[in-house]
Amino acid sequence: MNISLSRVWCLISFEIVRLFNNKRGLLALLAFATIWFIILFYFVSSASAIVTSPSSESMASQLFSALGLSALLDWPVAEYAIYWLVAVYFFPSFALLVCSDQICSDKHRGTLRFITLRTTRTELVLGRFLGQLLIMAILILMTSVATMLLASVRDSALLLPSFQIGATLFVELIIVVMPFIALMSLLNVLVNSARLAIVTATLIFALGPLVLAFINYQFGQTFYLNWLFPGDQIGSILSQSGAVASQYTLPLVQTVMLLIVSHLLMKRASL
């Protein structure tokens, strides 16, 4: 399978230009910045102040222990502990929305067949996936830097540990969101509109646990079918005080498998 890196890069750069060089993309960025300003200023800052306050330490300890998140209290930068708690759920959900239109609009307009005259279908799937991944990486980096600045304003001595923790969480969040983007790549091959892709993804995550519960009720086990759903490892990641490599194997494997299925279906799809 021959893949041209230059053509893949052209597809990646097009995704970036499509986001940052039109009104719709800029409005989406403005909405994203507004949401995260509210999260950081009203939630992360307030919650970190409660966690670090001696008078509220016992209450915070009881609350986090009840939620199974007591490991977060051991983090040297409280802002990043709260940021991680929010971001690990926010960005996968946000990725389902942002990455919902990878090839659907081209299929709807009939321009997909013209694009494939200059690039292979494999390059198209890979390029659009990597373009969306780069967009999510930029957004994650922006929020991580903002959290670092927030912690540094509270205590300048936290600048170095904030940088170290922020860099680690940046990589971990990218790994967490990868299978969600790959899932939308697969759905974009199967359906013809971004709205339908979002609806299908919602049904998968809404009905999937019910199906697994039924299988568990009938057979007493789910046969590891929960591994098919991206994000299954998020709960175990939150309960750990540090990164465990084995917990990030599953999302990487899910990403590869979803992209392979997308590639196989795309090769047989009618344009």
C-alpha positions in Angstrom: 0.0 0.0 0.0 1.7 3.1 -1.3 0.9 6.3 0.7 2.2 9.7 -0.4 3.1 11.8 2.7 2.9 15.0 0.6 -0.7 14.3 -0.3 -1.6 13.3 3.2 0.0 16.6 4.4 -2.1 18.5 1.9 -5.3 16.9 3.4 -4.1 17.7 6.9 -3.4 21.4 6.1 -6.7 21.7 4.3 -8.5 20.7 7.6 -6.6 23.3 9.5 -7.4 26.0 6.9 -11.0 25.0 6.8 -11.2 25.6 10.6 -9.2 28.8 10.9 -9.9 30.5 7.6 -13.7 30.9 7.5 -16.4 32.5 9.7 -17.9 29.2 10.8 -14.6 27.9 12.0 -13.7 31.1 13.8 -17.2 31.2 15.5 -16.6 27.6 16.7 -13.2 28.6 18.1 -14.8 31.6 19.8 -17.5 29.4 21.4 -14.8 26.9 22.5 -12.7 29.7 24.1 -15.8 31.1 25.8 -16.7 27.6 27.2 -13.2 27.0 28.5 -12.9 30.5 30.0 -16.0 29.7 32.1 -14.6 26.3 33.0 -11.2 27.6 34.0 -12.3 30.8 35.8 -15.5 29.6 37.5 -14.8 25.9 38.0 -11.1 25.0 37.9 -10.0 28.1 39.8 -12.8 27.8 42.5 -12.4 24.1 42.9 -8.6 24.2 43.2 -9.0 27.0 45.9 -11.2 24.6 47.9 -8.9 21.7 47.5 -5.8 23.7 48.6 -7.6 25.4 51.5 -6.7 23.9 54.9 -10.2 24.5 56.2 -11.7 22.5 53.3 -9.1 19.8 53.0 -11.0 17.2 54.9 -14.2 17.9 53.0 -12.4 17.7 49.6 -10.7 14.4 50.7 -14.0 12.8 51.7 -15.7 14.0 48.4 -12.9 12.7 46.2 -12.6 9.5 48.1 -16.4 8.9 47.7 -16.0 9.3 44.0 -12.9 7.1 43.8 -10.7 10.0 42.8 -8.6 10.4 45.9 -5.4 9.9 43.8 -6.1 13.4 42.3 -5.5 15.0 45.7 -1.8 13.8 45.5 -1.1 16.0 42.4 1.3 18.8 43.1 -0.8 21.3 41.1 -4.4 21.3 42.1 -5.5 23.2 39.0 -4.3 20.4 36.8 -6.1 17.8 39.0 -9.4 19.6 38.4 -8.5 20.3 34.7 -7.9 16.6 34.1 -11.2 15.6 35.7 -13.0 17.9 33.3 -10.9 17.5 30.2 -10.9 13.7 30.1 -14.6 13.7 29.6 -15.0 17.0 27.7 -12.6 16.5 24.9 -13.8 13.0 23.8 -17.4 14.4 23.7 -16.3 17.5 21.9 -14.3 15.4 19.4 -17.6 13.7 18.4 -19.0 17.1 17.4 -15.9 18.7 15.9 -14.8 15.7 13.9 -18.3 14.8 12.6 -17.7 16.1 9.1 -14.5 14.5 7.7 -15.9 13.4 4.3 -19.7 13.7 4.7 -19.9 17.2 3.1 -17.8 16.0 0.2 -20.0 13.0 -0.3 -23.1 15.2 -0.1 -21.8 17.7 -2.7 -20.5 15.0 -5.0 -16.9 16.4 -4.8 -15.5 13.2 -3.2 -14.9 11.5 -6.6 -12.9 14.5 -7.8 -10.8 14.5 -4.6 -10.0 10.8 -5.1 -8.6 11.6 -8.6 -5.7 13.3 -6.9 -5.4 11.1 -3.9 -6.1 7.5 -2.9 -8.9 6.6 -0.6 -6.5 5.4 2.0 -4.7 8.8 2.0 -8.1 10.5 2.2 -9.2 8.6 5.3 -5.8 8.9 7.0 -5.3 12.6 6.0 -8.7 13.7 7.3 -8.2 11.7 10.5 -4.8 13.3 11.2 -6.1 16.7 10.3 -8.9 16.4 12.9 -6.4 15.0 15.4 -4.1 18.0 14.9 -7.0 20.4 15.4 -7.9 18.6 18.7 -4.2 18.7 19.7 -4.2 22.5 19.2 -7.3 22.9 21.3 -6.0 20.7 24.0 -2.7 22.6 24.0 -4.5 25.9 24.4 -6.4 24.8 27.4 -3.4 23.1 29.0 -1.3 26.3 28.6 -4.2 28.4 30.1 -4.3 26.0 33.1 -0.6 26.4 33.5 -0.9 30.2 33.5 -3.8 30.0 36.0 -1.7 27.9 38.4 1.3 30.2 38.0 -0.7 33.3 38.8 -1.7 31.6 42.1 1.8 30.5 42.9 4.8 31.3 40.7 6.7 28.3 42.1 4.2 26.1 40.3 5.4 27.1 36.9 7.9 24.3 36.4 5.7 21.4 37.8 2.8 22.9 35.8 4.8 22.7 32.6 5.8 19.0 33.3 2.3 17.9 34.3 0.7 19.9 31.4 3.0 18.2 28.9 2.2 14.8 30.2 -1.6 15.4 30.2 -1.4 16.8 26.7 0.0 13.5 25.4 -2.5 11.5 27.5 -5.5 13.5 26.3 -4.5 13.1 22.7 -4.4 9.3 23.2 -7.8 9.4 24.9 -9.5 11.3 22.0 -7.9 9.3 19.2 -10.4 6.5 19.1 -13.3 9.0 19.2 -12.0 10.7 16.1 -11.4 7.4 14.4 -15.0 6.4 15.2 -16.2 9.5 13.4 -14.0 8.6 10.5 -15.7 5.2 10.3 -19.2 6.8 10.6 -18.3 9.3 7.9 -17.7 6.4 5.5 -21.0 4.8 6.5 -23.4 7.9 6.5 -23.9 10.9 4.2 -24.2 13.8 6.7 -22.4 15.1 9.7 -25.7 15.4 11.6 -26.4 11.7 11.0 -22.9 10.8 12.1 -23.4 12.6 15.4 -26.8 10.9 15.9 -25.3 7.5 15.2 -22.5 8.1 17.6 -24.9 9.2 20.3 -27.0 6.0 19.8 -23.8 3.9 20.0 -22.9 5.3 23.4 -26.5 5.5 24.6 -27.6 2.0 23.6 -24.2 0.2 23.8 -24.2 0.0 27.7 -27.8 -1.3 27.5 -26.9 -4.0 25.1 -23.9 -5.0 27.2 -26.1 -5.1 30.3 -28.5 -7.5 28.5 -25.6 -9.7 27.3 -24.2 -9.8 30.8 -27.7 -10.7 32.2 -28.2 -13.5 29.7 -24.7 -15.0 29.7 -23.1 -13.8 32.9 -20.3 -12.0 31.1 -19.8 -9.4 28.3 -17.0 -11.3 26.5 -14.9 -8.1 26.6 -17.4 -6.4 24.2 -17.0 -3.2 26.3 -13.5 -2.9 24.7 -15.3 -2.0 21.4 -16.5 1.3 22.9 -14.0 4.2 23.0 -13.6 5.7 26.5 -14.0 2.4 28.4 -10.7 3.0 30.2 -11.4 6.6 31.3 -12.7 5.6 34.7 -9.6 3.5 35.5 -7.3 6.3 34.3 -9.0 8.8 36.7 -8.5 6.5 39.6 -4.7 6.4 39.2 -2.3 9.0 40.5 0.0 8.6 37.5 0.0 7.4 33.9 -0.1 3.6 33.4 1.1 2.6 30.0 -1.3 -0.4 29.8 -4.3 1.9 30.1 -3.4 3.7 26.9 -2.9 0.5 24.9 -6.6 0.0 24.5 -7.4 3.4 22.9 -4.4 3.0 20.5 -5.6 -0.4 19.5 -9.1 0.9 19.1 -7.9 3.7 16.9 -5.9 1.4 14.6 -8.8 -1.1 14.2 -11.3 1.7 13.5 -9.1 3.2 10.9 -8.5 -0.2 9.3 -12.2 -0.8 9.1 -12.8 2.7 7.7 -10.1 2.0 5.0 -11.7 -1.3 4.0 -15.2 0.1 3.8 -13.9 3.2 1.9 -12.2 1.0 -0.7 -15.6 -0.6 -1.4 -17.8 2.5 -1.1 -19.5 4.0 -4.1 -18.6 7.6 -4.7 
